[in-house]
Amino acid sequence: MASRSVSPGGALLRASRMFSMPAPLPPPAQDAAQATFRSHSDTATTAYPTHQVITTFSHARKEGDWGLKRPLPLRSTTKSSTPMLRIKAIDTIEQITDYASGADHGLSLLKFQELGLPIVTPPPRGAEHRAEAAVGIRSVFEDDIDCTDVAPKDRPKLVDRRWRFSGPWLAGMSPGDFKKYLAEKVRPRRHEFRAFLMTKIVRDLNEARRERALNRGETWDESDEITAETVPGEIVSEFLRGVRQQNATLFKLVGEFLDLAPLKRPSELDITSLANSFRYQADVAHDTRNPYAENGPPSTHPSAGLSYIRTNGYMDNHPVYGPQKERKPVEARVLKPRTNQNYYAKLGIAGFVSETLSGDNIHNQKSAKSPLRQFDPDLKGGAKIYVHPSLASVDSAGKLLILVRDFVDPEAELVARELIGDGEGLFGQQQRQPVEEELSQETLRRKYSQKVSQGAEDYGISFGKVDN
Amino acid sequence: MIIRNFGLRHGRQALSAPPSAPSSCLRLLSTQKTTTTTTTTAVAGNQEAMEQLAALSATHAAREARLAAKRQQHEIAEMPSKFKKFIAYQKQTEKLGSEVERRYLPDEIIRNPPHDASLEELMAAQCHMGHHTSSWNPANSRYIYGERSDIHIISLEVIAAHLRRAARVVEEVAYHGGLILLVGNRKGQMPIVTRMAELAGACHLFQKWTPGCITNKDVLLAGGQLKIVNERDEELGGFEEHLRDCRPVTPDLVVCLNPLENYTLLRECALATVPTVGIVDTDADPSWVTYQIPGNDDSLRSVALIAGVLGRAGERGQQRRLEDAKQGIVKWQTPRDVRGYIDKANSLAAEEAKAEREKRLAEGAVDESGLKPADLMTEDEFLAEMFGHGAAPSKY
């Protein structure tokens, strides 16, 4: 397709950063808990960013130059140590640039990228808490499930390999939405669907007749083919009657016509569904190998642009100890310990909420005095544990799910703690005995002639310093 | 033993054996001092042996000192050649490695503005960003390329073309000796305006325009300092009387970086037929100024670029004017009032001289019989007249 020729200025503008800013996404739907008055928060970080976060050079920031219509106020943009903004409007009727801090999502992205996790297809429903959940799932960048450039005629053929569909995912629609969809999008296309069915009927008929002719040894040419005009009316009504009875066939035809996202029955069946399993037998025909059929197709690319790593099969290299068998575990904050109502404790990993695993592992042992089991109000800053994030996936609502491995190697934990100066290892021991500096005139002078600010220590943050 | 295999069998050993001679040479060459071991096992009572030993060690120390001095002298003698080598090496290697280039410095555009703005520079300086689509002035529709993110986008080509036209106007006004006034009275525009005025040799205003400074200048600007200069910008004396009496000046060109806030100024300029150049954003009225430059007037970077290009144009015009003045080309005319003053002063002086002459004539001090032909001759002609043509001494 030849692109329309544009003027040099127009071409420049099209390639400019302002023009490449994506349009804002609709805000994430609030779930029932958030919608209630008590748990609603205006300042909470949303599940996914809706606006592009921008930043600028430090010397341009001092002038308020963010590449926008006008310089931004210095008082609110120069003091932040995380200069990230989201621009809601470049100019408004009030002649101001509407902006807000974008550091929440910007920092979340940085922290997530520090974990070095690959993004995988969503695990089967209910299997997020099982260690073996990671067995069947694959990177979203695998060629056979990351099919983005599809010709319209190949769409039905590649339904197992695509993640983008122009039709909705019916299983995720509320009854109201479904009724609205039927009324607004489906009903007006009734005649179109008839024509679509007719082409199907004609094709099938011609196929069958040609095969019969070939089997009988007769000749077959184009003139023998029937068309939509010449097809007998009783055959059409027969076909329509038959298709009304066959749910699977009908769904296939409708799905192809409306480009519906594939459906799959939930793999985790509860007792009631097992009891009347006959109800699900018809669904077998729907079964698809599309990894997004069970939880719904993603709204963006399944990686959501968070990570481009295809595997977690790589090793960390320690500057002193060399290559490590285990990857560096990360410190997670225990947001909510296990309770009788909630079997899984909630952890905060790199700014994302994750849940612990079920099954036999160290966090579920009753004997262990785990911070996951009881809340300790005396603990300053809250309880933290080391966990091993292994994979991450993005669900159809755009929320990130981090899968945590059940076991953290104590040695790997020690190495990780030592790296931040919190350990008892080689460096930790060295730090225990700080070298007593000789108190001479020279050292005293140097001590008091140093700059006033000592950096983070002024603010009470000490990096691995042992208080004596 | 097979002789022909001897080399193969023992050659390896012989070759791999550590060569003794080079290592000993190395030891000799090493600058480390070998510790002198003096035997201090003196037998009690053997005075003579002790003295001998002392003398021996003394001579030894003296030799060492001599050697050390020699070494030092040698080192000093080598210094110039070594230094030369060092400099040569430094010169050879100073171009190696990568040069880190800083692409964008915020104040570079003010300190060293470009002579012409390319489309890329205009875009990088945010000149294309207009106002919110709802606050536009439809008269600007010819400058607008489209809309994006709810703001109007001004066409870069149009900005570049209008900027070039305005730069040409500024340059020619400066070349013809016009007085240029630069106005930019938004917050942060002061350094831009002053720098541009410095380049273009113009006047600047970064505060509020006092209304009436053109239409009511005789009252508001009375007593302001003025000076009369010649074509080489040298101040001329003798005009004190005129300067005391003359009217305040009006600019010949006004460049306004924010027309929206300077309606009064632009209106006064229109009344006094002073041409104006202005940055017209999508919400401004382009008919307020004579020469529009469509562009973003809110961004300091955009204003700095546009003002810088105009300042450079003014600078070029002033340079051209001064260069031509050196060759005697003057493209501007003396203002009528100055001309009138000069004529008046000349006629006054002539009348005075005439009166003086008449006075002196009346006194009989001057011979009024007229000039004789000899008064109009050069010295040579006079000699030739006196001695005849042939007698004139040759010059060469």
Interface residues (C-beta under 8 A of the other chain):
Chain A: S7 P8 G9 G10 L12 L13 S16 M18 F19 M21 F57 H59 A60 K62 E63 G64 D65 G67 L68 K69 R70 P71 A89 I90 D91 T92 I93 Q95
Chain B: Y104 L105 P106 L119 E120 M123 Q126 H128 M129 G130 H131 H132 S134 S135 Y145 R148 S149 D150 I151 I153 S155 L156 E157 A160 G188 N296 D298 S299 L300 R301
